[in-house]
Amino acid sequence: MDEPATPRAPAVYFDGTSSARNDVIVEAGQSGLRILAAPGTGRTLARLLDEWNYAELRRASAPAGVLRLARRGETLLARLEIRDARLAATIEKRAEALDRGGAAERRLQRRVIGLGFAAAASLTLTAAFGLPALAGRIIPFIPLAVERKLGDAVDKNIRAAMDSQHLGTAFVCGANDGEAAGRAALDKLVGKLQAAAALPFPLAVEVVRRAAANAVALPGGRIYVNEGLIAQARTPDELAGVLAHEIGHVAHRDGVRTVLQTAGLSFLFGMMLGDFVGGGAVVIAARTVLRSAYSRRVEAAVDAYSVDLMTKAGGDPRALGVILARIAEDKDEGVRLLLEHPETRERIAAINAVAVTGATRPLLDAAGWDALKRICGSPAKDTANAVR
């Protein structure tokens, strides 16, 4: 029996603009396919929906017994699903460019599988060896808004870890009666440094009730200063020098870099998606920030930043070196400090080498400094620790 010149059969048509399934009639003409709307109730003539030339047809992945077709270069995801064997055979015969038997598709599948294995191996090697170097390269492409969200996410965990006495809201100094003047003095000091730094986002500096002479910078501009550091400082510029150092970590985005290097690729992908809570990632990030011990190169860079920032602000650029030297010489705590920071004396020498000498004026007057020393009420005991 001869094949009809224009075989036709029912098919399913998706127009690419919606997920609606359309029952149609497909005719296989000499030059292409005609897609007709199946006649409905009260309608005997089939309405032409579209025409596809044989030269533009391509085979799409489909289960056995189904010929699924799409169009080359089509921006819409329109497709035909043909189950009639005779119509499918006619189309494959007349569409000379069509992949017969799906050989090209199988080759593509094998290639995709191979690339998948290669990508998995690449990710494994990157996580093991390349992420520390990669972190430094991708930092400039991480939006500052994402970094601030990271800082906000880890802040709650960091504050809880630092508040060993479970003081709650009382852990932060400056809100109680008699502490407002100290808070105002701190804001004035930070305002001068922030104006000189010209960062693209505001700083949030808090003094907390901890006796260790320390400060820590979180991603996104939040800085915690222990009251023990204020007790250790003898001038407002010494405290400002340490603050300028921590601002250097913020400006250089060292916190984000350390988190990426430590927490790995999973945290990086979560960070890009704005998800910092899944899988305990926020806890990992908080611990990383608190326990981070920066390299000598990183510390040298932020020490130099402190010197430059103090110079711009009109303060004493050598002040950071002065307070570091005092902590290092503490007979009770100095040995522990030097074990944690063996390069302390080298840092002091480097600070003094780059600091330009000249007339300076304290960044706070005597009354402001006295108020700041009492921002936590009674002055804290001197208990030295690392300034990092």
C-alpha positions, 0 to 999 in steps of 0.5 A: 500500500502506497504511503499517502502524500500527506500523512497525518495523525494526532499529536501533542503540541506545546506552544512554548508560552505556557505549560498547556497541553494541546491536542493537535493534528500534524500533517507531514507535507513535502517541505514541512509540518503543518500543525492544526488545532483538532476540530472541536464540538461544532467545528469541522475544519481544523485551524492552522496553528503553526508550520515547521520546515523540515530543515529547522527540526531538531530531535529532543530527548524523549521516552521510547515510542515518542518522537519529540521535536523542537525547532533550531534557534527557537527562543520559545520552548515549543515542541511536538510529541508524536506517537504515531509510528507511520507519521514519525517514520515519514518525518524522519525520512523527509527531514534529512538533517534530523538526527536519526535514531538519537545517536547525536543525543547519546553522544551529547549525554556521554559528553555531559556525564564526562563533563560532570565527572570532570567538574566533580573532580575539579571541585574536590581539588579546588576545595582541597588546594585552591580555595585559599588562593581562590578566596582572595580572587573572588572577594572583589566580586562579592557585593558589600550588601552580601558581606553585611548580611554575613556580618549580621548573621554571625553577630548573634553567635559571636556576641553569645560566645563572647558574653561568658557571664550571660549578661544579655543586653547589659553586655554592651557598655554605654546604655546605663546611667552614667555611661551616655557621655562615654558612648558619645565620646566613642561615637566622636572618636569613631566618627573621625576615623570613619570620615578619614577612612571613607568606607562605602558603608557605616561602621558599628562599634560597640564596647563590651564588658570583657577584661581582655585587652582585645578587639575583633572586626566582623565582616561588614563593618561591625567592631567589638572593643573589650573594656579591657582594651580601653583600660590598657590604653593611656591616650585616646590615640592608642585606642584609636590606633587599635580601632584603625587597625580593626577598620583595616581588617574591615576595609581589606575584607579579611573576615570574609576571606578567612571565612571562605578559606576555612568554611569551604565551597559550600559556604561560598555557594550559600553566601552567593545565595544569601543563605547563611543559616543552613547546615550550621554555616553561620556557627562555622563562620562565627567561630572562624571570625573569633578564632582567626589568626591572621598571617604576618602579611595580613597583619602588616597590611592592616598595621600600615593601614592604621598608620595611614588612617591615623595620619589622615585623621590627624592623630598619632600614627605611632600610637598603635605601636606604643600600646602593642609594646606596652602589652608585649612588655606585660610580665604576666601576660607578655609571654602568652601574647608573644606565643600567639603573635611572635612577630609583635616586635617586628610589627612595632618596628615596622609601624615606627618605620612608616609613621611620619613624625610631626605635630599631632593633636589627640583625637579626644580632649581630656574630658572626652577621654575621661568619659570614654574610659568610664563607658562601662562604669568603673574602669576595667582591670588591665588583662592583656591579650592579643590585638589582632 
